[in-house]
């Protein structure tokens, strides 16, 4: 009888001991989870304040000196707290297994920290291409300079811009240098790969051809128009109420090829493209006659179908010079065969680009370069200048670029535009350059 009682007592003791151990294990697990939760929280806080401190050390736009040292104190405090809780977590029995959802949360925490590290390295790390793109692209505009001033002080910005700038040729273009069109005596240089691409097997019936190649890994499209009389700058069919998609403009006019045209007033980067910048002329009629923004000039065709580039000319002065249609943009890349001087990337960054040029024989070149999915790559102004020189342009200028850039052939978009939301669509623009199926004059 005593043995049965002893067994019962032993079982009860073991049961109670097991219960106590399970309870203790649960308490330790909760304590471990609590330590880990706090360590994770302070790691996130620590990473955030480290990013803010580094930014505040490099910029005087958002944060003053007091904020900078406050971020440093908060970073240091959160780091100490993180170390304290992570040590407490490690010191608890490592045989305790955490629920899988905790590991998922831990994974997101680690991802956040990694993204913070990547972000800081992009802004201030050893590879300068991203910050060169950011500063030169943002400082090109008057409305979005804050995008780089948030992260860099004026001294750094000015130093970087001094290493990336463009100087346009200091002379007025001479229209007399251009022949009106190709003549029967023309012979291309078979040893020049660019002329071979343009003229091999060319016949009089061929109005244009499109040459495809790569620029900085991005697709580029060069429309070679053999007679400039087919080229014409047009205003949106919805002017003055709205811009127009280039694909719609191309379909409306039955254009063989169409690209976007000049710049337009867009203070918020969300306008509908209803107001062309500077001077706009269509079919000898003045559409706009605004003051030119800094560096901009008129780009168009005169009545002899010669591509003309003029600075500081009013709409009436352009008409007096025989201009039949024009838009306003910048910069001029080549004038009278003299290329612009570019240092670094030219100061305009890398982006989707559109440009127009003309050879001495009158052949007109319409160039479009795509950007990548994140709009951080594309062509620089130096790239555009070099391409135009390779293909023999004697005069050339950049048209509007970025989210406006697009090329359409026979009503179909052949380039890969990317808008401000990183979608593969273009935006309505104020003007376009079309290759008409019939000569303009």
KELUMTOR-573192 format. One line per 3 residues: their letters; for each residue y, z, x of C-alpha. Coordinates in Angstrom, 3 decimals. Each point is the difference from the previous one (the first is absolute). Example, Ala and Ser with C-alpha at 12.3 -4.5 7.8 and 13.67 -1.06 7.14 Angstrom:
as = -4.500:7.800:12.300 | 3.440:-0.660:1.370
This chain:
xxx = 0.000:0.000:0.000 | 2.336:0.893:2.811 | -0.667:-3.341:1.623
xxx = 1.074:-1.853:-3.155 | 3.186:2.010:-0.148 | 0.665:-0.641:3.672
xxx = -0.481:-3.748:-0.532 | 2.394:0.030:-2.937 | 2.572:1.907:2.028
xxx = -0.444:-2.387:2.933 | 0.389:-3.040:-2.244 | 3.098:1.477:-1.572
xxx = 1.471:0.750:3.412 | -0.734:-3.520:1.185 | 1.465:-1.427:-3.178
xxx = 3.158:2.050:0.384 | 0.209:-0.944:3.651 | -0.320:-3.686:-0.871
xxx = 2.653:0.378:-2.680 | 2.320:1.712:2.477 | -0.630:-2.713:2.582
xxx = 0.684:-2.748:-2.552 | 3.145:1.778:-1.116 | 1.085:0.448:3.603
xxx = -0.779:-3.668:0.693 | 2.109:-1.061:-2.979 | 2.852:2.209:1.150
xxx = -0.220:-1.438:3.518 | -0.110:-3.540:-1.412 | 3.069:0.661:-2.128
xxx = 1.730:1.513:2.994 | -0.984:-2.985:2.154 | 1.184:-2.415:-2.673
xxx = 3.281:1.898:-0.287 | 0.519:-0.117:3.770 | -0.777:-3.718:0.036
xxx = 2.279:-0.661:-2.975 | 2.904:1.744:1.702 | -0.748:-1.677:3.345
xxx = -0.005:-3.381:-1.735 | 3.255:0.771:-1.800 | 1.747:1.049:3.193
xxx = -1.358:-3.032:1.850 | 1.625:-2.260:-2.604 | 3.236:2.004:0.172
xxx = -0.151:-0.035:3.785 | -0.447:-3.772:0.181 | 2.822:-0.562:-2.496
xxx = 2.493:2.179:1.875 | -1.026:-1.561:3.305 | 0.828:-3.446:-1.418
xxx = 3.332:1.254:-1.370 | 0.836:1.699:3.307 | -0.750:-3.134:2.048
xxx = 2.054:-2.145:-2.391 | 2.887:2.475:0.124 | -0.086:-0.134:3.818
xxx = 0.431:-3.773:-0.098 | 2.420:-0.466:-2.897 | 3.321:1.462:-1.045
xxx = 0.079:-1.769:-3.354 | -1.961:2.416:-2.218 | -0.239:3.235:1.945
xxx = 2.547:2.067:1.890 | -0.656:2.298:2.956 | -0.667:3.033:-2.233
xxx = -2.684:-1.930:-1.940 | -1.604:-1.128:3.241 | -0.523:3.528:1.294
xxx = -1.011:1.223:-3.444 | -2.751:-2.642:-0.042 | -1.071:1.125:3.463
xxx = -0.254:3.662:-1.071 | -1.952:-0.967:-3.131 | -2.269:-2.243:2.072
xxx = -0.667:2.803:2.514 | -0.580:2.591:-2.750 | -2.401:-2.245:-1.914
xxx = -1.853:-0.795:3.233 | -0.499:3.696:0.750 | -1.156:0.581:-3.590
xxx = -2.426:-2.928:0.287 | -1.495:1.406:3.229 | -0.303:3.467:-1.595
xxx = -1.883:-1.241:-3.052 | -2.178:-2.481:1.867 | -1.083:2.792:2.392
xxx = -0.765:2.176:-3.016 | -2.029:-2.805:-1.519 | -2.030:-0.585:3.166
xxx = -0.671:3.715:0.470 | -1.817:0.206:-3.348 | -3.774:-0.672:-0.042
xxx = -0.369:-3.737:0.711 | -3.300:-0.180:-1.944 | 1.972:0.061:-3.237
xxx = 0.156:-3.487:-1.457 | 3.156:-1.192:-1.712 | -0.183:-1.989:-3.265
xxx = 0.241:-3.745:0.466 | 3.321:-0.189:-1.856 | 1.512:2.161:2.745
xxx = -1.075:-2.530:2.612 | 1.575:-2.788:-2.065 | 3.291:1.919:-0.108
xxx = -0.332:0.626:3.736 | -0.417:-3.756:0.489 | 3.232:-0.722:-1.869
xxx = 1.779:2.653:2.073 | -1.193:-1.596:3.237 | 1.053:-3.419:-1.342
xxx = 3.496:1.362:-0.711 | 0.292:1.379:3.534 | -1.219:-3.297:1.481
xxx = 2.551:-1.930:-2.094 | 2.757:2.320:1.254 | -1.062:-0.686:3.589
xxx = -0.149:-3.768:-0.620 | 3.425:0.109:-1.707 | 1.620:1.809:2.913
xxx = -1.636:-2.334:2.500 | 1.282:-3.034:-1.895 | 3.533:1.377:0.071
xxx = 0.133:1.508:3.489 | -3.240:-0.885:1.786 | -0.605:-2.157:3.072
xxx = -0.191:-3.273:-1.960 | 3.531:-1.194:-0.841 | -0.722:-3.026:-2.210
xxx = 0.128:1.896:-3.312 | 3.283:1.767:0.710 | 1.523:-3.218:1.339
xxx = -0.988:-1.700:-3.242 | 1.286:2.890:-2.131 | 3.373:0.344:1.717
xxx = 0.785:-3.690:0.456 | -1.095:-0.874:-3.542 | 1.814:2.894:-1.690
xxx = 3.203:-0.359:2.036 | 0.156:-3.705:-0.899 | 1.023:1.042:-3.531
xxx = 3.044:1.927:-1.147 | -1.884:1.841:-2.755 | -3.209:1.229:1.618
xxx = 1.118:1.335:3.377 | -0.956:3.508:-1.132 | -3.664:-1.035:0.331
xxx = 0.292:0.279:3.772 | 2.839:2.551:0.205 | -2.298:2.506:-1.716
xxx = -2.208:-0.060:3.089 | 2.285:-0.929:2.915 | 3.426:1.047:1.180
xxx = 2.841:-2.448:0.563 | -0.370:0.064:3.779 | -3.657:-1.023:-0.146
xxx = 0.697:-2.678:-2.625 | 2.845:-1.491:2.029 | -2.085:0.030:3.192
xxx = -2.854:-1.813:-1.721 | 2.349:-2.521:-1.629 | 1.531:-0.679:3.402
xxx = -3.462:-1.159:1.087 | -0.504:-2.192:-3.102 | 2.834:-2.267:-1.039
xxx = 0.908:-3.604:-0.680 | 3.096:-1.931:1.073 | 0.634:-3.210:-1.903
xxx = 1.260:-3.115:1.830 | 3.779:0.199:0.303 | 0.857:-3.504:-1.178
xxx = 0.423:-1.957:-3.200 | -2.725:-2.479:-0.825 | 0.646:-3.693:0.560
xxx = -1.425:-2.054:-2.867 | 0.458:-3.208:2.002 | -2.945:0.979:2.225
xxx = -2.434:-0.630:-2.876 | -1.304:-3.428:-0.980 | -0.253:-0.464:-3.742
xxx = -3.713:-0.843:-0.067 | -2.956:-1.255:2.018 | 0.259:-3.679:0.939
xxx = -2.647:-2.594:0.750 | 0.473:0.395:3.748 | -1.024:3.683:-0.018
xxx = -2.957:0.868:2.209 | -1.286:3.523:0.356 | -1.121:1.546:3.271
xxx = -3.807:-0.008:-0.007 | 0.001:2.629:2.749 | 1.980:2.424:-2.182
xxx = -2.450:1.929:-2.169 | 2.703:0.858:-2.526 | 1.126:-3.591:-0.468
xxx = -3.640:-1.050:-0.317 | -0.402:2.480:-2.868 | 3.114:-1.369:-1.688
xxx = -0.304:-3.744:0.513 | -3.588:-1.002:0.709 | -1.064:-2.553:-2.649
xxx = 3.349:0.352:-1.769 | 0.949:-2.826:-2.364 | 3.179:-0.726:-1.942
xxx = -1.724:1.042:-3.213 | -0.565:3.532:1.327 | 2.949:2.051:-1.243
xxx = -1.174:3.255:1.568 | -2.947:1.777:1.593 | -0.787:3.670:0.449
xxx = -1.138:1.373:3.345 | -1.798:3.356:-0.006 | -0.268:2.383:2.943
xxx = 0.208:3.692:0.905 | 2.924:2.180:1.067 | -0.858:3.505:1.237
xxx = -3.282:-0.288:-1.864 | 1.719:-0.960:-3.278 | -0.224:-3.334:-1.818
xxx = 2.895:-2.409:0.491 | 0.829:-3.208:-1.846 | 2.318:-2.737:1.254
xxx = 0.975:-2.700:-2.482 | 1.122:-3.095:1.919 | 2.277:-2.092:-2.225
xxx = 0.480:-3.445:1.521 | 3.133:-0.944:-1.950 | 2.556:2.792:-0.609
xxx = 1.289:-1.835:-3.087 | -2.911:1.623:-1.853 | 1.256:3.515:0.849
xxx = 2.321:1.935:-2.281 | 1.141:3.588:-0.473 | -0.115:1.079:-3.645
xxx = 1.234:3.006:-1.958 | -2.220:1.947:-2.363 | -0.466:-1.754:-3.323
xxx = 0.893:3.336:-1.637 | 3.271:0.495:1.887 | 2.133:2.124:-0.478
xxx = -2.313:2.265:-1.999 | -3.018:0.124:2.238 | -1.700:-1.407:3.062
xxx = -2.991:-2.283:-0.279 | -3.467:0.023:1.513 | -0.286:-2.815:2.531
xxx = -3.243:-1.151:-1.579 | 1.862:-0.387:-3.317 | 2.859:-1.820:1.731
xxx = -2.521:-2.340:1.629 | -1.673:-0.753:-3.331 | 3.345:-0.424:-1.766
xxx = 1.146:-2.611:2.521 | -3.435:-1.548:0.733 | 0.630:0.882:3.652
xxx = -2.499:-1.144:2.600 | 0.778:3.082:2.112 | 2.242:2.989:-0.670
xxx = 0.994:3.087:1.981 | 2.373:2.837:-0.738 | 3.643:-0.516:0.912
xxx = 2.967:2.160:0.977 | 0.660:3.680:-0.283 | 1.209:1.680:-3.152
xxx = 1.843:3.195:-0.852 | -2.646:2.696:-0.322 | 1.384:3.507:0.664
xxx = -3.062:1.835:-1.373 | -2.672:-2.479:1.152 | -0.982:-0.253:-3.686
xxx = 2.426:-2.601:-1.320 | -1.203:-2.960:-2.028 | 1.553:-2.483:2.446
xxx = 2.805:-1.064:-2.303 | 2.885:0.053:2.513 | -0.138:-2.205:3.147
xxx = 1.772:1.422:3.061 | 2.971:-1.751:1.584 | 0.598:-3.640:-0.841
xxx = -2.373:-2.043:-2.139 | 0.478:-3.682:-0.802 | -2.276:-2.186:-2.101
xxx = 0.531:-3.741:-0.507 | 3.574:0.310:1.334 | 0.754:2.730:-2.545
xxx = 1.104:3.492:1.115 | -2.376:2.626:-1.384 | 1.219:3.061:1.918
xxx = 2.820:0.562:2.473 | -0.441:3.618:1.099 | 1.168:1.383:3.318
xxx = -2.653:-0.323:2.705 | -1.811:3.178:0.972 | -0.083:0.767:3.725
xxx = -1.631:-2.762:2.036 | -0.772:-2.291:-2.928 | 0.850:-3.690:-0.203
xxx = -0.464:-3.048:-2.195 | -3.200:-2.036:0.364 | -0.303:-3.289:-1.856
xxx = -0.046:-3.790:-0.009 | 2.945:-2.360:0.042 | 0.259:-3.328:-1.780
xxx = -1.582:-1.710:3.012 | -3.063:2.281:-0.441 | 0.715:1.842:3.224
xxx = -0.832:3.701:0.194 | 3.308:1.795:0.570 | 0.681:3.521:1.224
xxx = 3.507:1.396:-0.440 | 1.597:3.392:0.554 | 3.074:1.355:-1.781
xxx = 0.487:-2.976:-2.328 | 1.079:0.413:-3.605 | -1.739:-1.978:-2.711
xxx = 2.888:-2.472:-0.198 | 0.061:-0.472:3.763 | -3.715:-0.782:-0.105
xxx = 0.555:-2.568:-2.732 | 2.762:-1.540:2.112 | -2.531:-0.256:2.848
xxx = -2.293:-2.005:-2.265 | -2.560:2.708:-0.812 | -2.095:-0.972:-3.059
xxx = -1.973:3.262:-0.325 | -0.255:3.254:1.949 | -1.007:3.654:-0.060
xxx = 0.946:2.992:2.132 | -2.258:1.819:2.462 | -0.374:1.068:3.632
xxx = -0.478:-0.363:2.886 | 0.493:-3.467:1.461 | -2.933:-0.576:2.342
xxx = 0.961:-3.266:1.715 | 3.329:-1.822:0.025 | 0.420:-3.425:1.644
xxx = -3.258:0.560:1.863 | 1.137:3.352:1.407 | -2.337:2.839:-1.065
xxx = 1.195:3.468:-0.869 | -0.469:2.577:2.738 | -2.523:2.620:-1.026
xxx = -0.890:3.186:1.798 | -3.141:1.811:-1.103 | -0.829:-0.957:-3.573
xxx = 3.577:-1.113:-0.675 | 1.002:3.133:-1.899 | -1.326:-1.110:-3.381
xxx = -3.492:1.424:0.330 | -3.192:-1.730:-1.109 | -0.398:-1.206:-3.561
xxx = -0.861:-2.907:-2.222 | 2.535:-2.731:0.871 | 1.396:-3.266:-1.305
xxx = 2.046:-2.441:2.092 | 1.327:-3.552:-0.118 | 0.670:-2.343:2.914
xxx = 0.706:-3.628:0.750 | -0.874:-2.271:2.904 | 2.348:-2.515:1.592
xxx = -1.880:-2.768:-1.863 | 0.801:1.645:-3.348 | -3.507:1.343:-0.642
xxx = 0.415:3.334:-1.801 | -2.219:3.020:0.595 | -0.685:2.703:-2.608
xxx = -1.740:3.003:1.523 | -1.666:2.957:-1.723 | -1.863:2.831:1.764
xxx = -2.033:2.550:-1.976 | -0.028:3.736:0.609 | -3.011:2.326:0.039
xxx = -1.159:2.238:-2.861 | 2.316:2.864:0.973 | 3.004:-2.218:0.844
xxx = 0.121:1.366:3.544 | -0.747:-3.295:1.727 | 1.114:-3.590:-0.275
xxx = 2.516:-1.957:2.051 | 3.062:1.050:1.954 | 3.116:-2.136:0.238
xxx = -1.100:-0.920:3.507 | -3.275:-1.273:-1.426 | 1.889:-2.199:-2.468
xxx = 2.269:-1.340:2.743 | -2.914:-0.785:2.288 | -1.911:-1.804:-2.755
xxx = 3.022:-2.086:-0.942 | 0.548:-0.909:3.658 | -3.658:-0.988:0.424
xxx = 0.283:-2.391:-2.927 | 3.228:-1.498:1.309 | 2.662:1.526:-2.263
xxx = 3.555:-0.501:1.187 | 1.424:2.241:-2.748 | -1.797:2.814:-1.789
xxx = 0.736:3.150:-1.988 | -1.893:2.822:-1.666 | 0.033:0.165:-3.777
xxx = -0.752:3.120:-2.030 | -3.250:1.685:0.997 | -2.197:2.986:-0.786
xxx = -0.984:0.268:-3.661 | 1.835:-3.269:-0.754 | -2.053:-2.125:2.403
xxx = -2.271:-2.558:-1.658 | -1.081:-3.633:0.291 | -1.167:-2.036:-2.994
xxx = -1.653:-3.417:0.180 | -0.191:-2.106:-3.179 | 0.325:3.048:-2.223
xxx = -2.553:2.151:1.862 | 0.925:2.920:2.246 | -1.643:-0.655:3.362
xxx = 1.486:2.881:1.984 | -0.878:3.650:-0.598 | 3.124:1.831:-1.183
xxx = 0.059:3.796:-0.180 | 2.516:1.867:-2.132 | 1.490:3.480:0.407
xxx = -3.020:1.569:-1.730 | -2.336:-1.691:2.523 | -1.391:-2.323:-2.668
xxx = -0.691:-3.650:0.754 | 2.819:-1.332:-2.150 | 3.502:-1.194:0.740
xxx = 3.243:0.936:-1.724 | 2.690:-1.928:-1.876 | 2.592:-1.358:2.435
xxx = 3.472:-1.443:-0.356 | -0.534:-3.330:1.778 | -2.712:-2.227:1.344
xxx = -0.459:-3.018:2.259 | -2.051:-2.739:-1.622 | -1.402:-3.345:1.113
xxx = 0.626:-2.272:-2.987 | -2.424:-2.788:-0.890 | 3.043:-2.324:-0.043
xxx = 2.848:-0.151:2.483 | 2.988:2.180:-0.831 | 2.497:-2.801:0.665
